[in-house]
Amino acid sequence: MKLPKRLVLSVVPDIPMIKSGDDLGAIVIAAMEKAKLAPVDGDVVVIAQKVVSKAQGRFVDLTTVVPSARARQLAERVNKDARLVEVILSESVRVVREHPNVLIVEHRAGFIVANAGVDRSNVTASPERDVVLLLPEAPDSAAQALRARLEGHFRKSLGVIVSDSFGRPWRQGTVGVALGAAGVAALRDLRGQPDLFGNVLEVSETAMADEIASAASLLMGQGNEGHPVVIVSGFDVSPSQVSARALIRPASQDLFR
């Protein structure tokens, strides 16, 4: 795989507020055509998980949630709404760490993430409803479906990444990561290849999908920017696809578990 000498990142403007059941592929295509952003072979379209989740209808109204005894006890320890904790637990397979105002869990899709990715930001609520948004179902499959839609319309070979922002152990701040990927080698295995001095690389693997997602995140922003779709040009789509699932470290290799 040859790395590019130059990348161009372009925001797809005028993406409307996404609602449950919206045809996200059609909306992205219409916005790209309106902005005259015609993709070329090898482009990667990075789409924020929030709009994917909204189109999937992954909303939960906390006013309808009845917390379990476990959720109430945990909520008291971490100083969170017991209804929110109940939703977090329903999306998780285990609690990794708990601390006042912090709840780190293993999501059922394998991600180690605060609050199972359950989020209130950029989600419409009202006095009668207290709505949170969950991570997308089957993000690799969602990326593949969006890729098929975009490729079918534009007749180009494209990649798609469904991205989110995660915090990291031992580092402040959040960075963009790939929850789902299609048409790209999410994990690039360099083991067995030589370095500049002919030494054989023994452990080097590059999280290509995470790096692309992180670059796109610089344009997406974290607040009220309203830029959930970014096109990354100059990065050749890999003929050997590796899903974002490959980025999750197996439990057998987790030295901190």
C-alpha positions, 0 to 999 in steps of 0.5 A: 500500500502506497501512502499519499504525499498529500491529503485534501479534506473537504466538509460536505456542507448543508447536512440537515438535522437527521431524524429517525428513519431518514435516508442518510445515503440519499441526504449525503448524496444530495448534499455532495451534489449541491456542493459540487463535491464529486468524489473520485476513486479512492476517496474516503467519506467519513460520517459522524456516528451521531447522524448514523445513530439518529437515522437508525432511531437509536434514541432513548427517552429517559422518562420511560426508563425504570432503573434497576437496583444495580443501576441505582446503586452504581449511579449513587457511587458515580454521581449520575442519573440512575436512568442514564446508568440503566441505559449505559448498562443495557449497552455494556457487557462489563464495567471497566472502571467507576469513579465519581462522575466517571463510568468506563464500560465495555460496549457490547460491540467491544469498544472501551468507552465512557458511558457506553457512548450514550450521549446527550450532546446535539440531541433535541430534548424538551421539558416532556422528554429527556432524550439520549442517543446510543451508538449505531447498531453494527457500525461496520455494516452501516459503513458498508451499506452507506458505501454501497449507496455512494458507490452505486450513485457516483460509480466510483470506488470509495471508502466509508468510515463511521467515526466517533470521538473517544477519550484515551487512557493516560492522555487528555482530550478526545480524538476521532476513532473509527467505529465502522469501516468499509472499503479501507484496510482499517488496520495495516499490518507492517510486520515482516516489512523492512524499516529504513535501515533494513530491520524487519518490523516485528510488531508494527500495525497502523490503525489507518481507519482511526488516523483517517477518522482523527483527521476528519474530526479536525473539520467535524468539530465537537460542538455546534459546527454541524459538519458531520460528513467529511471527504478525505481525498488522496488516500487510495482505497485498499483492495484488501478490506479490513473492518473496524472490528479488527481495531479492538484489541482481543481480551487475551492481549489486554494487559490491563484487564 
